[in-house]
Amino acid sequence: MATTLNYDKEPDDSYCDINEWVKSASKVIVPLGPINQFAARSPWAGLEQQTFEQVARRLKDSRDVDIYPNNALLIDAYEKGEIDKQFLEEGMRKWLATQALDLSKNVAEQFCRNALALDQQPFHPSEGQHLKKVAQELSHYQSQIPNNHTIHAYKQYVEQVGKGEFADELNLHIIKWCKLYLDESQAVWSMPHREKGFYQAWKMMVPYDSALSHSMRKQLQSLPEDAEHALVKGLIALEIPPSEAQDYFEAHLLSLPGWAGMMLWRSQQSTKEEKLFLEYLAVRISLECALLQPYLPLPKLKAEKQGLIESLLTRWMKWGDTPIEDWENLSPEEIKARLLLANRFDRFVRSRLWLEAWEKTYEVHIKEMMTSQQLSIVQPTMPVLAQFAFCIDVRSEPFRRQLEKIGPFETFGTAGFFGLPIETTKLGSTHSHDSLPVMFKPKHKVIESSTDDDLKQYKQRENTIHSISHTFNKLKHNMLTNLLLPEISGPWLSLQTLARSFVPQKTGYTMRKLRKKWSRKPSTKLSLDHIHTLDSLLPVGFSEKEQVFYANQALRMMGLTEHFAPLVVICGHSSHSANNPYSSALDCGACGGASSGFNARVLATLCNLPKVREALEKVGIVIPKETVFVAAEHITTLDELRFIYVPELSEAAQRSLECVQTKLSKVCDEANAERIVQLPTLHSHYKNSKGEVQRLAEDWSEVRPEWGLARNAAFIIGERTLTAACNLEGRAFLHNYQWKNDDNGDILAKIIAGPAKVAQWINLQYYASTVAPHYYGSGNKTTQTITSGIGVMQGNASDLLFGLPWQSVMQSDQEAYHEPLRLLVVIQAPRKYIERLMDRDSAFLQKLQNGWIRLASIDDEGRWESWS
């Protein structure tokens, strides 16, 4: 008989920690910003207090998600020679040494070795009845075998009442309401009452939801006015005890981690919506109560081990060459040891050993490359004409290598926002955006400005362009005018469609040239000196002390404190592609889709200020008068370097710039030639790689304009001489570091806490999108739907997808391009520096100990040490 939900029963003090439970539960997901502010995030950033294997078990139990590479990925890697079985054997023996089982070493090793085979055929024991008989006789051992499972998901409750599709039905309702509430002016009619918050708006609208039955709507009308109260009442009505509330919330959040992540992100952006995340759970669980009402009371979950002994016996028949009749002759001690071994050496342990062998193989490859090449480095005899500071982004590595090869140039690697915690406002814009990693908050605002007359005319020209787009959208979203829109816009859009489809390269170039010619952006200046204003929440510009601080910090972080060349180029980076919802994902992976050219210009301008240089001399950084800093932007889709700020140059700097400009075309060609062969879309009718990469950037049907940061695997912190002679294949983040200039370890600590953490987030997002694309990826680009102006879905009722699309990690439907390896951090420093780092940074130590990151070091004598 169905039970009516009782919302009148008042909660007692046992539910007073509801806000803490919600906050703690939020760690199973990550905040998800809009797709046009894409920022790479590890989907497990809040779970690093657990080991990687523990999280893998938890996700498999709760959501049936496997975060270890599957057999197809491992077989492919092994066949390519990327996994050395010697490391697999070593890992297996090391694991066995920790088990303390009363079992012959040879027997145990043979069982594990057979279990680790990847190309196993299905095994069907022929002695079915005998097997069941022996399993029954050994059933008393079941109590001595620990349960490998972790938690239960809420969907298991409803599956026990024969309503397995319930979870999908609940998700459909939540997706619908989230889309309505979060819509960014994409819908013709917005959701009423949004200003009152998600819970209140939903509560006022749900009585009119025809997708719910009359009885459900009537029940939901009696909900409490306050979201927190409603959430507690929902737990009580469903008989969820306080001790299980957090697990229950986590299961709900893991059901739709994308929409929940967007609600979490919004709740962190302003105090106005700080309760939004709790409201999301209140709405979801209130709907669950209404949908579950006919099936109450729910049966209690039972922890069952039926079939466990039979399964363990089958494993021994398959991998231990032990016929079923042999068990009758074994001693009780050996029976227990064999059952424990089969239970412990499960698929998670086997997957971990394979992954670690893959990672160890790559580590040895990197070690051999760097240690052998380091011995063969020949110091350049020609003076360095120009120095380039690039972002650590893995796409910079091939370009830097080609640049150093072709001219008397020197390159440095540093974080692409150059240590500037700024919010930027570009010329003519009324909006600002953060230009720094999403884990930090801006402390200063920098405004790009021009003379009043130039600015006024520029804004008029820009408004003309924007008004056309604005008018088109207005007509499209109006019920009457959208009927006439095809007639009005058809001829122009048809012509544009034909041009972009058949001659995308020329069309894109022409459109950009026309817009640039029309806009005629005037010369601009930046608000670097502090301005007193009441219009901004952040201070505009910097004080003199702050200018010196940020310039000093940036130069020391990149290791450029002496031997300055006449020309120093600060290189930001961005990308260019057409018709690409994930275009921001190809810009800075840390800064919410912001390109870092603006930051490059700010730093270059600061380093050219005479007062800054004078102050830097007092702290040991002497910049010659002939040295001039300029700013450029590395366009990763095209492998081009575009100068965006070139002040008045000294004679030496002018000669250096002319030399650079004569060589850049060759550098671009070489970098393109290296990169384009890795893309599966090379067209044979192109005579050169440059034409092909330009087509990729302009073709609106192209699903893979570039590989982005795919195949990233290492973060190398050390002098450029360590890697200068190495072809790292665009797989390594490169950060300059000189331990001899870091006596107190502060620079290394900042690199690990900032850039290394960002690199780990990028690494694990690519990892997750490869090993579990159905859950952590975003599916096929060709079937994605942009929804509410904030993200993508598959179809019209999926989760809000927060990972990378299939085309960003897969070479084809059968072959992965990205290798899912956890990031290897390599530090060039003595052992005592590494020990000091781990003593000071408990978060980094936790990542290392729990398997979220790997670590190796090279000391001052070139000796390699693995800390993983």
HELIX and SHEET records of a PDB file:
HELIX    1   1 ASP A   13  TYR A   15  5                                   3    
HELIX    2   2 ILE A   18  ALA A   25  1                                   8    
HELIX    3   3 SER A   26  VAL A   28  5                                   3    
HELIX    4   4 ILE A   35  GLN A   37  5                                   3    
HELIX    5   5 ALA A   45  LEU A   47  5                                   3    
HELIX    6   6 PHE A   52  ARG A   63  1                                  12    
HELIX    7   7 ASN A   71  GLU A   79  1                                   9    
HELIX    8   8 LYS A   85  LEU A   96  1                                  12    
HELIX    9   9 LYS A  105  ALA A  115  1                                  11    
HELIX   10  10 GLY A  128  GLU A  137  1                                  10    
HELIX   11  11 SER A  139  GLN A  144  5                                   6    
HELIX   12  12 LYS A  155  GLU A  159  1                                   5    
HELIX   13  13 PHE A  166  LEU A  182  1                                  17    
HELIX   14  14 ARG A  194  LYS A  196  5                                   3    
HELIX   15  15 PHE A  198  MET A  205  1                                   8    
HELIX   16  16 VAL A  206  TYR A  208  5                                   3    
HELIX   17  17 HIS A  214  GLN A  221  1                                   8    
HELIX   18  18 ALA A  227  ALA A  237  1                                  11    
HELIX   19  19 PRO A  242  SER A  255  1                                  14    
HELIX   20  20 PRO A  257  GLN A  269  1                                  13    
HELIX   21  21 THR A  271  GLU A  273  5                                   3    
HELIX   22  22 LEU A  276  LEU A  292  1                                  17    
HELIX   23  23 GLN A  293  TYR A  295  5                                   3    
HELIX   24  24 LEU A  308  TRP A  319  1                                  12    
HELIX   25  25 ILE A  324  ASN A  329  5                                   6    
HELIX   26  26 PRO A  332  ARG A  344  1                                  13    
HELIX   27  27 ARG A  347  LEU A  375  1                                  29    
HELIX   28  28 SER A  396  ILE A  406  1                                  11    
HELIX   29  29 ASP A  452  HIS A  477  1                                  26    
HELIX   30  30 THR A  481  PHE A  502  1                                  22    
HELIX   31  31 PRO A  504  SER A  519  1                                  16    
HELIX   32  32 GLU A  544  MET A  558  1                                  15    
HELIX   33  33 SER A  583  LEU A  586  5                                   4    
HELIX   34  34 GLY A  597  ASN A  608  1                                  12    
HELIX   35  35 PRO A  610  LYS A  618  1                                   9    
HELIX   36  36 GLU A  651  ILE A  676  1                                  26    
HELIX   37  37 SER A  689  GLU A  698  1                                  10    
HELIX   38  38 ARG A  720  LEU A  722  5                                   3    
HELIX   39  39 TRP A  739  ASN A  741  5                                   3    
HELIX   40  40 ASP A  746  ILE A  751  1                                   6    
HELIX   41  41 ILE A  752  ALA A  756  3                                   5    
HELIX   42  42 LYS A  757  VAL A  771  1                                  15    
HELIX   43  43 PRO A  773  TYR A  776  1                                   4    
HELIX   44  44 LYS A  781  THR A  783  5                                   3    
HELIX   45  45 TRP A  806  SER A  808  5                                   3    
HELIX   46  46 ARG A  831  ARG A  840  1                                  10    
HELIX   47  47 SER A  842  GLN A  849  1                                   8    
SHEET    1   A 5 PHE A 409  THR A 414  0                                        
SHEET    2   A 5 ALA A 386  CYS A 391  1                                        
SHEET    3   A 5 LEU A 567  SER A 574  1                                        
SHEET    4   A 5 VAL A 628  ILE A 635  1                                        
SHEET    5   A 5 GLU A 640  TYR A 645 -1                                        
SHEET    1   B 4 HIS A 433  SER A 435  0                                        
SHEET    2   B 4 ILE A 422  THR A 425 -1                                        
SHEET    3   B 4 HIS A 444  SER A 449  1                                        
SHEET    4   B 4 LYS A 525  LEU A 526 -1                                        
SHEET    1   C 5 ALA A 732  ASN A 736  0                                        
SHEET    2   C 5 ALA A 714  GLY A 718  1                                        
SHEET    3   C 5 LEU A 824  GLN A 828  1                                        
SHEET    4   C 5 ARG A 854  ILE A 858  1                                        
SHEET    5   C 5 TRP A 864  SER A 866 -1                                        
SHEET    1   D 2 GLN A 784  THR A 787  0                                        
SHEET    2   D 2 GLY A 791  GLN A 794 -1                                        
END                                                                             
